Amino acid sequence: MEQQDAKEHPPEHRITTAELGPFCFARCSCGWRGPARRARSLARTEGRKHAVG
């Protein structure tokens, strides 16, 4: 059985948002977590930027 190199097949980035009190943050299936923001739209934008770049 052939092993696949992680660099050839990077993990898929699935971004979600979560709320903690008055704050919202973006998180990714790869383990990344953005800073807490009061604006949901800003948290979503940061999550999209992480997934693309």
Summary of the structure (lengths in Angstrom):
residues: 53
radius of gyration: 13.8
end to end distance: 31.7
largest distance: 49.2
contacts: 115
relative contact order: 0.22
helix: 25%
strand: 26%
